[in-house]
Amino acid sequence: MTGAGGDVAAGMAAIVIAAAFGGPDVLSIIEEPAAEPGPGQARVTLRAAGVNPADYKAYSGAFGADPARLPVRPGSEAAGVVSAVGPGAPGPTGPAGPVAVGDEVIAYRVSGAYATELVAPAAALVPKPPALDWAQAACLMVAGVTAWHLLAATDVREGDTILIHGGAGGVGLMALQLASGRGATPVVTARPTKHGFLRELGALPVAYGPGLAGRVRAAAPGGVDAALDLVGTDEALDVSLELVADRARIATIAGFARGFREGIKVLGGAPGADPGTQIRDAARLELTRLAAARALRVFVTQTFPLDKAAEAHRAVMTGHTTGKIALIP
Ligand SMILES: NC(=O)c1ccc[n+]([C@@H]2O[C@H](COP(=O)([O-])OP(=O)(O)OC[C@H]3O[C@@H](n4cnc5c(N)ncnc54)[C@H](OP(=O)(O)O)[C@@H]3O)[C@@H](O)[C@H]2O)c1
């Protein structure tokens, strides 16, 4: 079978959680025919997929364990080459223009990105910046748009000092670079073994744990204007509330229940949180522009073959990786 434009659809492999919620052992790999793109869609031969904590939370029970949600097809971001486009004129068009066979693209936000082939709406496809390799391109968007939303929601601007809890993770490394790009000074919490790396990126690292507020005051004697909580611990929220006077300039993407109680900004897909859909959608092309200009780097510190997705999840579940992990089909 042939798509309206493109190559013959062959078989594909995909990771699924078919029958039960649980740990990474419930992941399995299946083979099936690749789907054909419909109108307004394209099929992408994937070269890499980004791994995110939400991918394991989707089947761990953290978001509920309703059997009706199975099967789960994990993966919300990927990068690859358009191999077919759906029928109809003028053809699928994405945020940056027409999408054609052979285009190198980033796919976000999609589902089922842990696969060798993916059919996606063209609205989810943006051009891959040549400055990024496949793994970096696959890992740009989830962390990038989340960091962008965090900075927008807390109105981070030139001259600010901003505290980022969890500065060495996927979102943290994006947030600190974007904050620096706006002319703000990022003070970031991380394990001491990561401080040298974070200093090289222009951040002021401090160790989390008892005494954190004092260490942040020492690093930022002029005070802290805004705080971003990427870890959801009581410590991160306590210190943010102690050091930042204006609760509208404190945001969390992980401490939902307490975040609502404290009246700070709660961002993301949880019920009652601000999904920031327009801000995040618009951020995609800004992020690719910055990456193309080499003004934003994507730090992929580990890659795993697609059929080792469970190992990738065990790594992310430690909660202490640095930057991003990618799967390579
Ligand atoms: N709401 C949303 O829209 C949204 C979007 C994306 C992600 N998230 C959530 O945000 C969180 C972070 O995502 P991510 O992709 O950046 O995760 P990640 O890449 O797994 O990074 C987690 C980081 O947290 C650090 N960390 C662990 N315990 C810490 C503590 N007690 N204090 C300070 N830092 C600590 C770790 O560094 P050390 O080695 O230094 O401990 C690690 O680098 C996850 O819970 C994720 O599910 C939410």
The ligand as an SDF file (V2000), in Angstrom:
LIG
                    3D

 48 52  0  0  0  0  0  0  0  0999 V2000
    3.6840   19.8300   34.5170 N   0  0  0  0  0  0  0  0  0  0  0  0
    4.3540   19.7710   33.3650 C   0  0  0  0  0  0  0  0  0  0  0  0
    3.9650   20.3770   32.3770 O   0  0  0  0  0  0  0  0  0  0  0  0
    5.6030   18.9540   33.3040 C   0  0  0  0  0  0  0  0  0  0  0  0
    6.3440   18.8940   32.1160 C   0  0  0  0  0  0  0  0  0  0  0  0
    7.5630   18.1950   32.1450 C   0  0  0  0  0  0  0  0  0  0  0  0
    7.9770   17.5540   33.3000 C   0  0  0  0  0  0  0  0  0  0  0  0
    7.1910   17.6090   34.4080 N   0  0  0  0  0  0  0  0  0  0  0  0
    7.6100   16.9760   35.6810 C   0  0  0  0  0  0  0  0  0  0  0  0
    8.6500   17.7850   36.1960 O   0  0  0  0  0  0  0  0  0  0  0  0
    9.5980   16.9790   36.8640 C   0  0  0  0  0  0  0  0  0  0  0  0
   10.9810   17.2190   36.2600 C   0  0  0  0  0  0  0  0  0  0  0  0
   10.9890   16.7670   34.9090 O   0  0  0  0  0  0  0  0  0  0  0  0
   12.3790   16.4910   34.1730 P   0  0  0  0  0  0  0  0  0  0  0  0
   12.0540   15.9720   32.8270 O   0  0  0  0  0  0  0  0  0  0  0  0
   13.2810   17.6610   34.2910 O   0  0  0  0  0  0  0  0  0  0  0  0
   12.9470   15.3160   35.1030 O   0  0  0  0  0  0  0  0  0  0  0  0
   14.3920   14.6550   35.1240 P   0  0  0  0  0  0  0  0  0  0  0  0
   15.0760   14.9290   33.8290 O   0  0  0  0  0  0  0  0  0  0  0  0
   14.1940   13.2620   35.5810 O   0  0  0  0  0  0  0  0  0  0  0  0
   15.2020   15.4880   36.2230 O   0  0  0  0  0  0  0  0  0  0  0  0
   14.9720   15.3890   37.5470 C   0  0  0  0  0  0  0  0  0  0  0  0
   16.0950   16.1660   38.2450 C   0  0  0  0  0  0  0  0  0  0  0  0
   15.6890   16.4480   39.5800 O   0  0  0  0  0  0  0  0  0  0  0  0
   16.8420   16.5120   40.3770 C   0  0  0  0  0  0  0  0  0  0  0  0
   16.4370   16.2190   41.7550 N   0  0  0  0  0  0  0  0  0  0  0  0
   16.0540   15.0200   42.2900 C   0  0  0  0  0  0  0  0  0  0  0  0
   15.7000   15.1790   43.5690 N   0  0  0  0  0  0  0  0  0  0  0  0
   15.8780   16.5030   43.8480 C   0  0  0  0  0  0  0  0  0  0  0  0
   15.6490   17.2900   45.0200 C   0  0  0  0  0  0  0  0  0  0  0  0
   15.2040   16.7500   46.1620 N   0  0  0  0  0  0  0  0  0  0  0  0
   15.9020   18.6120   44.9460 N   0  0  0  0  0  0  0  0  0  0  0  0
   16.3530   19.1730   43.8100 C   0  0  0  0  0  0  0  0  0  0  0  0
   16.5830   18.4850   42.6750 N   0  0  0  0  0  0  0  0  0  0  0  0
   16.3400   17.1670   42.7000 C   0  0  0  0  0  0  0  0  0  0  0  0
   17.8070   15.5250   39.7960 C   0  0  0  0  0  0  0  0  0  0  0  0
   19.1330   16.0220   39.8730 O   0  0  0  0  0  0  0  0  0  0  0  0
   20.1470   15.6430   41.0660 P   0  0  0  0  0  0  0  0  0  0  0  0
   20.9530   14.4820   40.5720 O   0  0  0  0  0  0  0  0  0  0  0  0
   20.9030   16.8920   41.2420 O   0  0  0  0  0  0  0  0  0  0  0  0
   19.3090   15.2240   42.2580 O   0  0  0  0  0  0  0  0  0  0  0  0
   17.3980   15.4080   38.3160 C   0  0  0  0  0  0  0  0  0  0  0  0
   18.3400   15.9870   37.4610 O   0  0  0  0  0  0  0  0  0  0  0  0
    9.0860   15.5350   36.7490 C   0  0  0  0  0  0  0  0  0  0  0  0
    8.3320   15.2380   37.8880 O   0  0  0  0  0  0  0  0  0  0  0  0
    8.1800   15.5860   35.5310 C   0  0  0  0  0  0  0  0  0  0  0  0
    7.1880   14.5790   35.5490 O   0  0  0  0  0  0  0  0  0  0  0  0
    6.0210   18.2910   34.4440 C   0  0  0  0  0  0  0  0  0  0  0  0
  1  2  1  0
  2  3  2  0
  2  4  1  0
  4  5  1  0
  4 48  2  0
  5  6  2  0
  6  7  1  0
  7  8  2  0
  8  9  1  0
  8 48  1  0
  9 10  1  0
  9 46  1  0
 10 11  1  0
 11 12  1  0
 11 44  1  0
 12 13  1  0
 13 14  1  0
 14 15  2  0
 14 16  1  0
 14 17  1  0
 17 18  1  0
 18 19  2  0
 18 20  1  0
 18 21  1  0
 21 22  1  0
 22 23  1  0
 23 24  1  0
 23 42  1  0
 24 25  1  0
 25 26  1  0
 25 36  1  0
 26 27  1  0
 26 35  1  0
 27 28  2  0
 28 29  1  0
 29 30  1  0
 29 35  2  0
 30 31  1  0
 30 32  2  0
 32 33  1  0
 33 34  2  0
 34 35  1  0
 36 37  1  0
 36 42  1  0
 37 38  1  0
 38 39  2  0
 38 40  1  0
 38 41  1  0
 42 43  1  0
 44 45  1  0
 44 46  1  0
 46 47  1  0
M  CHG  2   8   1  16  -1
M  END
$$$$
